[in-house]
Amino acid sequence: MTIPNYITLFRILLVPVFFTALVSYETGQEWLRWTAFACFLTASLTDAVDGLAARVMQKYSELGRFLDPLADKLLLLSGFLGLLFVQGFPYTPPLWVTVTIVFRDMVIVIGIVVIFFVSGKLQIQPNFLGKVTTAFQMGTLVAILLFWPIAIPLWYVTVALTIVSCLSYVVREMKLLNSHA
């Protein structure tokens, strides 16, 4: 285990704390919202820290290539799915926003599994657009947790990026599958 992997594991361990605080929130229990925000912000920032640590320390690993995107998915999906159960937030995205984000992640995971069965290799290769999409999803959740009105236009941009990045992954994975055929 490398230091970046430990950082990623810490991020994964923050997810249930974040989710529990988020779904337990009710109007007037601001400490739960701030706990959820602190966990989410810490997890989001450590996403950058583990990647930077891996680059600086030259500590890349197969485990890290698997755990890092898994941690992102767990954090973001728990945030958007958790919002479905929360009352009292002034800005919560409509169901179709969450469905779009969940669907994209399902498509990506199914693609990874199919490629594994076809090629025998576990290939998890995020692209720039995927990273931008992740950043916008995180930013949207931050705006929602802070009750910022900018959350509304942000979730529209986030959905557009989510759709475009999903299509880019599908096109890339189809090319990869065709090259193995």
Rosetta silent file (secondary structure, phi, psi, omega in degrees, C-alpha in Angstrom):
SEQUENCE: MTIPNYITLFRILLVPVFFTALVSYETGQEWLRWTAFACFLTASLTDAVDGLAARVMQKYSELGRFLDPLADKLLLLSGFLGLLFVQGFPYTPPLWVTVTIVFRDMVIVIGIVVIFFVSGKLQIQPNFLGKVTTAFQMGTLVAILLFWPIAIPLWYVTVALTIVSCLSYVVREMKLLNSHA
SCORE:     score description
SCORE:     0.000 S_00000001
   1 L     0.000  136.662  179.140    0.000    0.000    0.000 S_00000001
   2 L  -101.752  164.711  177.613    1.211    3.444   -0.913 S_00000001
   3 H   -58.964  -44.224  176.720    0.558    6.764    0.843 S_00000001
   4 H   -58.820  -35.107  178.407   -1.750    7.899   -2.001 S_00000001
   5 H   -67.368  -37.333  176.635   -3.751    4.665   -1.541 S_00000001
   6 H   -64.306  -39.112  177.779   -4.128    5.372    2.181 S_00000001
   7 H   -62.991  -43.123  178.702   -5.386    8.857    1.332 S_00000001
   8 H   -64.524  -40.687  177.335   -7.916    7.335   -1.076 S_00000001
   9 H   -62.911  -39.225  175.687   -9.043    4.819    1.551 S_00000001
  10 H   -59.311  -42.479  178.975   -9.550    7.703    3.987 S_00000001
  11 H   -61.214  -42.608  178.367  -11.716    9.374    1.335 S_00000001
  12 H   -63.875  -39.206  179.483  -13.789    6.205    0.970 S_00000001
  13 H   -67.658  -23.793  176.488  -14.227    6.013    4.753 S_00000001
  14 H   -72.539  -23.686 -174.085  -15.595    9.581    4.750 S_00000001
  15 H   -59.312  -50.037 -179.971  -18.421    8.593    2.395 S_00000001
  16 H   -64.936  -30.553  177.009  -20.702    6.864    4.942 S_00000001
  17 H   -67.319  -46.786  177.315  -20.184    9.716    7.412 S_00000001
  18 H   -57.831  -50.283 -176.325  -21.050   12.250    4.695 S_00000001
  19 H   -61.873  -44.766 -179.276  -24.081   10.250    3.536 S_00000001
  20 H   -62.630  -45.592  178.520  -25.416    9.733    7.061 S_00000001
  21 H   -63.403  -41.190 -178.890  -25.095   13.426    7.943 S_00000001
  22 H   -62.723  -53.370 -175.187  -26.689   14.424    4.634 S_00000001
  23 H   -74.622  -14.820  177.372  -29.746   12.177    4.825 S_00000001
  24 H   -86.361  -11.883 -176.573  -30.221   12.930    8.543 S_00000001
  25 L   -63.187  136.150  169.350  -30.442   16.666    7.915 S_00000001
  26 L  -136.578  155.824  178.545  -33.688   18.424    8.728 S_00000001
  27 L   -52.165  131.230 -179.728  -34.407   22.130    8.835 S_00000001
  28 L    97.329  -14.746  177.808  -32.921   23.532   12.018 S_00000001
  29 L  -104.462   63.508 -174.616  -30.217   20.882   12.331 S_00000001
  30 H   -63.265  -27.317  179.865  -27.540   22.911   10.642 S_00000001
  31 H   -61.313  -30.571  177.026  -24.735   20.993   12.350 S_00000001
  32 H   -70.437  -41.170  177.588  -25.680   17.974   10.201 S_00000001
  33 H   -63.551  -42.533 -179.864  -25.490   20.026    7.009 S_00000001
  34 H   -70.186  -32.350  174.505  -22.119   21.443    8.071 S_00000001
  35 H   -65.312  -46.034  177.814  -20.875   17.964    8.990 S_00000001
  36 H   -59.944  -44.699  179.728  -21.939   16.702    5.564 S_00000001
  37 H   -61.781  -45.944 -179.086  -20.264   19.710    3.939 S_00000001
  38 H   -61.748  -42.781  178.388  -17.016   19.234    5.910 S_00000001
  39 H   -64.521  -44.400 -178.743  -16.870   15.534    5.010 S_00000001
  40 H   -65.184  -44.944 -179.798  -17.643   16.245    1.367 S_00000001
  41 H   -63.618  -43.531  178.571  -15.128   19.071    1.109 S_00000001
  42 H   -60.899  -46.220  179.846  -12.427   17.006    2.822 S_00000001
  43 H   -63.842  -41.059  179.366  -13.096   14.046    0.535 S_00000001
  44 H   -64.607  -42.811  179.943  -13.107   16.291   -2.548 S_00000001
  45 H   -69.040  -37.145  178.842   -9.839   17.966   -1.600 S_00000001
  46 H   -70.080  -17.400  172.730   -8.143   14.661   -0.783 S_00000001
  47 H   -61.846  -42.787  177.394   -9.082   13.555   -4.308 S_00000001
  48 H   -71.641  -37.799 -176.774   -6.604   16.143   -5.556 S_00000001
  49 H   -65.130  -43.377 -178.342   -4.105   15.356   -2.787 S_00000001
  50 H   -66.640  -36.649  176.719   -3.869   11.628   -3.527 S_00000001
  51 H   -66.655  -42.228  177.800   -3.301   12.285   -7.225 S_00000001
  52 H   -64.525  -43.514  179.040   -0.663   14.911   -6.486 S_00000001
  53 H   -61.352  -41.308  179.308    1.026   12.628   -3.949 S_00000001
  54 H   -62.997  -41.691  179.654    1.120    9.786   -6.472 S_00000001
  55 H   -68.329  -48.010 -176.851    2.741   12.040   -9.093 S_00000001
  56 H   -64.547  -42.987 -176.288    5.252   13.676   -6.739 S_00000001
  57 H   -88.260   -2.694 -176.826    6.235   10.413   -5.034 S_00000001
  58 L    54.568   44.092 -176.930    6.073    8.377   -8.253 S_00000001
  59 L  -114.758   66.969  176.002    3.799    5.930   -6.379 S_00000001
  60 L   -88.574  144.584  178.055    1.382    4.700   -9.013 S_00000001
  61 L  -147.759  157.511  175.754   -0.316    1.377   -8.425 S_00000001
  62 H   -62.816  -39.073  178.381   -2.994   -0.804   -9.959 S_00000001
  63 H   -60.554  -43.504  178.634   -4.876   -0.592   -6.668 S_00000001
  64 H   -64.108  -38.588  178.574   -4.766    3.211   -6.844 S_00000001
  65 H   -64.064  -27.518  178.318   -5.991    3.199  -10.449 S_00000001
  66 H   -87.095  -46.218 -173.760   -8.993    1.208   -9.243 S_00000001
  67 H   -69.556  -37.283 -175.216   -9.646    2.870   -5.857 S_00000001
  68 H   -60.996  -53.105  178.061   -9.415    6.519   -6.957 S_00000001
  69 H   -67.800  -29.990  176.307  -12.318    6.491   -9.432 S_00000001
  70 H   -62.386  -43.457  178.613  -14.257    4.182   -7.093 S_00000001
  71 H   -61.299  -42.276  177.217  -13.893    6.755   -4.307 S_00000001
  72 H   -60.108  -48.070 -178.337  -15.140    9.496   -6.652 S_00000001
  73 H   -61.408  -46.050 -179.468  -18.153    7.421   -7.691 S_00000001
  74 H   -60.814  -44.606 -178.509  -19.044    6.525   -4.107 S_00000001
  75 H   -64.895  -50.648 -175.613  -18.778   10.129   -2.952 S_00000001
  76 H   -69.720  -43.056  179.484  -20.710   11.687   -5.819 S_00000001
  77 H   -65.790  -38.913  177.937  -23.398    9.037   -6.056 S_00000001
  78 H   -64.875  -34.200  177.911  -23.977    9.122   -2.300 S_00000001
  79 H   -67.714  -52.264 -177.496  -24.335   12.897   -2.543 S_00000001
  80 H   -70.401  -38.542  176.671  -26.790   13.004   -5.423 S_00000001
  81 H   -69.484  -38.849  178.642  -28.752    9.964   -4.244 S_00000001
  82 H   -60.656  -35.614  179.763  -28.748   11.257   -0.665 S_00000001
  83 H   -62.621  -22.924  178.162  -30.321   14.522   -1.802 S_00000001
  84 L   -65.119  -22.212 -175.634  -33.365   12.536   -2.934 S_00000001
  85 L  -105.186    2.252 -173.757  -34.138   11.838    0.736 S_00000001
  86 L  -100.712  133.066  172.675  -33.445   15.277    2.184 S_00000001
  87 L  -107.093  150.247  172.247  -36.095   17.845    3.001 S_00000001
  88 L    99.292   -2.690  174.349  -35.276   21.442    3.790 S_00000001
  89 L   -86.489  131.334 -178.231  -32.608   22.235    1.217 S_00000001
  90 L   -68.782  -26.437 -178.672  -33.658   25.309   -0.782 S_00000001
  91 L  -128.064  105.830  173.886  -31.973   24.006   -3.944 S_00000001
  92 L  -126.446  136.661 -176.427  -32.186   20.312   -4.754 S_00000001
  93 L   -67.229  149.810  174.956  -31.776   18.998   -8.252 S_00000001
  94 L   -64.332  161.178 -177.667  -34.712   17.392  -10.010 S_00000001
  95 H   -54.880  -37.953 -176.135  -34.749   13.600  -10.228 S_00000001
  96 H   -63.681  -25.426  175.908  -33.610   13.623  -13.870 S_00000001
  97 H   -66.702  -48.864  179.937  -30.299   15.206  -12.825 S_00000001
  98 H   -64.023  -42.430  179.548  -29.563   12.341  -10.437 S_00000001
  99 H   -60.542  -42.315  178.883  -30.769    9.746  -12.954 S_00000001
 100 H   -60.616  -45.179 -178.608  -28.417   11.187  -15.611 S_00000001
 101 H   -66.626  -44.173  179.543  -25.430   11.031  -13.260 S_00000001
 102 H   -64.917  -42.816 -179.218  -26.239    7.502  -12.061 S_00000001
 103 H   -61.341  -44.252  178.905  -26.853    6.295  -15.631 S_00000001
 104 H   -57.675  -46.213 -178.362  -23.501    7.654  -16.835 S_00000001
 105 H   -66.435  -35.410  176.261  -21.677    5.850  -14.049 S_00000001
 106 H   -64.417  -42.248  178.954  -23.557    2.620  -14.791 S_00000001
 107 H   -61.716  -43.927 -179.587  -22.580    2.874  -18.464 S_00000001
 108 H   -63.661  -46.315 -179.088  -18.932    3.432  -17.530 S_00000001
 109 H   -64.153  -43.613  178.169  -18.864    0.498  -15.091 S_00000001
 110 H   -61.607  -41.072  177.727  -20.607   -1.816  -17.573 S_00000001
 111 H   -61.320  -41.810  178.737  -18.097   -0.734  -20.231 S_00000001
 112 H   -62.484  -42.798 -179.752  -15.173   -1.517  -17.928 S_00000001
 113 H   -65.153  -45.167  179.593  -16.610   -4.976  -17.197 S_00000001
 114 H   -61.166  -45.680  179.845  -17.238   -5.726  -20.890 S_00000001
 115 H   -63.299  -38.238  177.472  -13.717   -4.642  -21.834 S_00000001
 116 H   -60.681  -45.213 -179.131  -12.308   -6.794  -19.034 S_00000001
 117 H   -68.298  -33.135 -179.756  -14.137   -9.853  -20.347 S_00000001
 118 H   -78.233  -43.779 -172.944  -13.090   -9.166  -23.938 S_00000001
 119 H  -100.959  -19.065 -176.520   -9.466   -8.177  -23.340 S_00000001
 120 L    79.178    7.634 -179.851   -8.676   -9.799  -20.001 S_00000001
 121 L  -121.518  138.878  174.439   -7.374   -6.448  -18.734 S_00000001
 122 L   -87.851  107.797 -176.247   -8.908   -4.115  -16.214 S_00000001
 123 L  -116.197  107.623  176.418   -8.561   -0.747  -17.938 S_00000001
 124 L  -115.237  104.503 -175.455   -9.690    2.304  -16.034 S_00000001
 125 L  -125.510   92.236  176.030   -8.604    5.355  -17.968 S_00000001
 126 L   -66.376  148.956  175.799  -10.246    8.632  -16.998 S_00000001
 127 L  -112.980  174.502 -175.983  -10.061   11.327  -19.637 S_00000001
 128 H   -60.063  -43.651 -179.410   -9.912   15.104  -19.311 S_00000001
 129 H   -62.991  -37.769  176.543  -13.621   15.557  -19.963 S_00000001
 130 H   -63.186  -39.048  178.785  -14.401   12.977  -17.272 S_00000001
 131 H   -68.294  -39.445  176.948  -12.256   14.893  -14.794 S_00000001
 132 H   -64.072  -42.300  178.275  -13.978   18.170  -15.675 S_00000001
 133 H   -60.308  -45.077  177.841  -17.357   16.453  -15.245 S_00000001
 134 H   -59.657  -43.048  179.227  -16.312   15.148  -11.824 S_00000001
 135 H   -62.005  -41.687  179.001  -15.196   18.659  -10.825 S_00000001
 136 H   -69.295  -37.410  176.343  -18.561   20.118  -11.888 S_00000001
 137 H   -62.590  -43.368  177.624  -20.473   17.386  -10.061 S_00000001
 138 H   -63.798  -44.314  178.909  -18.459   18.178   -6.925 S_00000001
 139 H   -61.958  -38.180  177.815  -18.977   21.911   -7.392 S_00000001
 140 H   -63.375  -44.433  178.561  -22.715   21.406   -7.813 S_00000001
 141 H   -64.638  -38.909  176.767  -22.893   19.457   -4.560 S_00000001
 142 H   -59.960  -47.752 -179.861  -20.864   22.128   -2.759 S_00000001
 143 H   -61.234  -39.013  178.460  -23.268   24.834   -3.992 S_00000001
 144 H   -66.012  -46.235 -178.751  -26.267   22.754   -2.891 S_00000001
 145 H   -64.654  -28.885  179.889  -24.777   22.084    0.552 S_00000001
 146 L   -91.985    2.686  179.797  -24.005   25.786    1.006 S_00000001
 147 L    62.103   33.649  179.349  -27.516   26.809   -0.134 S_00000001
 148 L   -86.489  132.454  179.362  -26.063   28.878   -2.970 S_00000001
 149 L   -62.334  -22.271  179.054  -28.522   29.778   -5.763 S_00000001
 150 L   -62.617  -12.121  178.004  -25.791   29.139   -8.346 S_00000001
 151 H   -56.205  -37.490 -175.964  -26.549   25.450   -7.745 S_00000001
 152 H   -64.083  -56.084  177.596  -29.421   25.649  -10.245 S_00000001
 153 H   -64.319  -31.322  179.310  -27.438   26.735  -13.326 S_00000001
 154 H   -61.827  -40.393 -177.902  -24.559   24.520  -12.174 S_00000001
 155 H   -70.152  -25.166  173.784  -26.653   21.365  -12.276 S_00000001
 156 H   -69.309  -44.529  177.015  -27.684   22.130  -15.874 S_00000001
 157 H   -63.335  -41.129  179.993  -24.043   22.521  -16.904 S_00000001
 158 H   -61.354  -43.046  178.671  -23.192   19.397  -14.907 S_00000001
 159 H   -64.249  -43.288  178.766  -25.851   17.360  -16.714 S_00000001
 160 H   -60.321  -46.417  178.104  -24.628   18.577  -20.109 S_00000001
 161 H   -63.659  -38.568  180.000  -21.045   17.645  -19.222 S_00000001
 162 H   -61.615  -44.218  179.245  -22.214   14.314  -17.804 S_00000001
 163 H   -65.828  -47.098 -178.825  -23.956   13.419  -21.068 S_00000001
 164 H   -63.759  -42.093 -179.789  -21.054   14.545  -23.263 S_00000001
 165 H   -68.195  -35.288  176.308  -18.485   12.717  -21.131 S_00000001
 166 H   -61.190  -46.470  178.690  -20.628    9.568  -21.173 S_00000001
 167 H   -62.140  -39.331  179.864  -20.729    9.702  -24.975 S_00000001
 168 H   -65.364  -38.732  176.996  -16.965   10.269  -25.125 S_00000001
 169 H   -66.366  -42.060  179.828  -16.358    7.211  -22.930 S_00000001
 170 H   -61.373  -46.126  179.162  -18.736    5.101  -25.038 S_00000001
 171 H   -61.341  -46.563 -179.858  -16.992    6.135  -28.271 S_00000001
 172 H   -61.716  -43.786 -177.968  -13.548    5.466  -26.779 S_00000001
 173 H   -70.093  -33.692  176.338  -14.563    2.084  -25.378 S_00000001
 174 H   -64.498  -41.574  177.086  -16.201    1.034  -28.665 S_00000001
 175 H   -62.191  -40.857  178.936  -12.934    1.799  -30.461 S_00000001
 176 H   -64.822  -42.899  178.347  -11.073   -0.251  -27.863 S_00000001
 177 H   -64.752  -40.651  178.576  -13.475   -3.161  -28.229 S_00000001
 178 H   -64.241  -33.013  179.456  -13.193   -3.013  -32.031 S_00000001
 179 H   -71.556  -23.620  177.820   -9.408   -3.131  -31.784 S_00000001
 180 H   -90.312  -10.659 -176.829   -9.667   -6.356  -29.728 S_00000001
 181 L   -78.401    0.000    0.000  -12.182   -7.957  -32.110 S_00000001
